[in-house]
Amino acid sequence: MSNCTVETCTVETGDGAKLNTRLFRPREAKEGNDPVVVLVHPYSVLGGCQGLLRGMATGLAEKGLQAVTFDMRGVGRSTGKASLTGFAEIKDVIAVCKWVSDNLDANRILLVGSSAGAPIAGSAVDQIEQVVGYVSLGYPFGMTASILFGRHHKAILQSPKPKLFVMGTRDGFTSVKQLKNKLSSAAGRVETHLIEGVSHFQMEGAAYDTQMVNLMLEFIVSL
């Protein structure tokens, strides 16, 4: 039996999209003021959905934290239409974080974005007061991906909030050099964690869920 429970609910955005949302709770709550972890899934247009984050959300809950996943607009049972550039989806992230703050009595949120979810989450970080830190799992900074997501870069690079960027050294969308060049101008505290020999989609796979959870837990301790 898993050491966590999963509840499903619907969160409505400011522009009327209804988002299918899952809350992963530990069976035994930890003492202290740990942040709630809100996870943002990969690119909707290429099949990204909250199911891809289930392993990480479960792992976090089994370690005593509350974690929230959701399908962005136009994905799964969520209403609305997915956008190509991810700008409409910023409203989804803001709405879910507001729901977390209002319904879970959470004054601290860690915002985590996977792949294309990273630029979308990054654009929301400074629009949500309760967000105390940001984790990117495979941020697509590379030239081709920047055609779609380039306008998101500025928001997270200028944010003063603590940031952790996790990437495989064989990412495919972003080279290690591109990552370092981008982060050289970033404000606030910036950490990177490179996983040797791992590709973008490998890192998204279930085999790396435990490692991602442990990196998030280490980062949370530092906040």
N, C-alpha and C positions, 0 to 999 in steps of 0.2 A: 504494500500500500504506500502511495506517495505521501510525503510529509507536507503536502500542500493541498489547498482546495482551489477550485476554479469557479468563478461566478461570471455570468454573461450579462451585459446590460447594453443599453443604447445611449449614446451621447449625441446631442444635437449641436451643430455648429452655428455660428452667428448668421450664416447665410442659408440655413435650413437643411443642410445635409445631415442624415442620420447615420451614425457610425457604430458598427458592431464592435463592441469592446469587451475584453476579458480581463478580469482581475484575478491575479494569482496571489493567494494569501498563505503564509505559513500556518501550520496547525497550532504551533505555539509561538506567540509573538515574542520578539526580542525586547529586552529593556533598552531604553535610550531613544535618541531622536534621529534614527537612520532615515535617509531620504526614501521616498517612494521612487522606484525606477520606472520611467515611461520609455518604452521601446518603439522606435519608428521603423517600419519594414522597408525592404528594398523596392525598387522601381515598379509601380503599379502596372505600367504599360507592358512590362516584360514578365508579368505574372507574380510580382511581389505581393505578399499577403502576410497577415499576422501569424499564420500557421508556421512560417519559417522561423519565428522567434520563440516558439513554444518551449523549446529545449532550454534556452537561456532564461526565460521567465520562470520556468519550473525550478531550474537550478538556483536562481536568486531566492525564490520563496522557500526552498528547502534549506537555505542558509539563514532564514529568518527575516527576509525583507519582503515587502509587498512590491509586486511588479505588475505593470499594466501594458497590454498590447491592444492594438485596434487595427481594423481594416480601414485604410484611407478611402475617401470618397470614390465610388465607382468600383470598389473591390468587394468580392464576396457578397455579403448581405447589406453592405453599406450603400446608401443611396447617393445620388449625385454622379458627376462625371469626372474621371481622372484627367489631369492636365499633363501635357507633355513636359513642361518645365518645372512642375512641382510648386508653383507659386500659390495655386488655390489650396493645396494641401497644407500650407503653413497654418491656415485657419483651423484645419483638423487637429494639428498638434496643440494649438492654443486652446481649443475647446476641450480636448481630453485633459490637458493639464489643469484647466479651470475646474473640470469635474473632479479630478483627483483632489485638488485643494479644498473644494467645497464639501465633498462627500467622504473623504478619508481623513479629514482634519490634518492635512499634510501642509506643513509650512516649508518643507524642503523637498525638492524634486531633482533627481538626476535624469537628464535627458540623453538618451542613447539613440543614435541613428546608424542603420546598417545600409551600406552601399548608397543608393540614391536617397535613402532615408536620412543619411548624414547631412547633406546640404539642406534638405527641408527642415530637419530639426535645428540645424545651425542658424537658419534664418529666424527661428522662433525664440531662441535662447534669451535674448534681451527684451523680448516682448512679454516675458512671463517672470514676474517678480520672484516666485518661489523656486525657480531653477537655480541651483547652487553650483552645478557643474555639468559638463558636456563630454560625452564619449562618442567618438567616430570610429566605426568599424568599416574600413575600406572606403574612405571619402574619395569620390571620383574627381580628382583635381586635374587629370590629364587633358590634353588638347581636345580630343574628340568629345569626351564627356562634357567639357566646358562649353561646347556649343549649346547644350541643353541646360547645364547647371551653373555656368560661369557667373551669372548675376547673383547667385547665392553666396559666393565666396566672401564678399566684403563683410557681411553681417557677422559671421563667426570669427573672422580674422581680427575684427575690430572690437569684439566683445572682451571686456575685462575679466569675465568669469573663467575659472580654471577649466582647461581643456586637455583631453587625452585622445591622441590619434593612434589607432591600431591599424597596421597594414601588413600584408604579406609582401616579401621582397620580390615576388614574381606576380604582382597584382594584375598587370595587363592593362588596366585603365590609367594607372598613375605609377610613375617610376619613383624610386626612393629619392632621386635627385629632384624631381618635380615636387614631391612632398616637402622636402627640406627647404627648397626655394620659397614655396608658398608660406611655410610656417616661420620663415626668418623675419617676416614683417608683422607677425601676429602679436596682439596686445595680451597683457596678463600672463598668467602661468600656463605654459604649454609643455606637455609631455608627449613623447612618441614611444611606441612599442612596436618593433619590427619582428615579424615571424619569418624566420629564414626559410626560403625555398617554397613558400606557400602562395598559391594563386588567389585571385579575387573570389572566385566562386567556391574554391576549396574552403576558404576561411568562413564562408557563409554556411558551410555544411555542419551537420550535427556532430561530426568528429571533433570540432573545435569549440563546441558550446561550453564545456567545462572550463577551458582555458579563458574564454571570453568572460565568463562569470567571475573567475578568480581575479582577472585584471580589473574588472569593475569594482570588486570588493576592496582590492588594494587602493584603488583611487578614492573610494568613498571614505576610507579611513583618513585620508589626507585632507579631506574637505573641512 
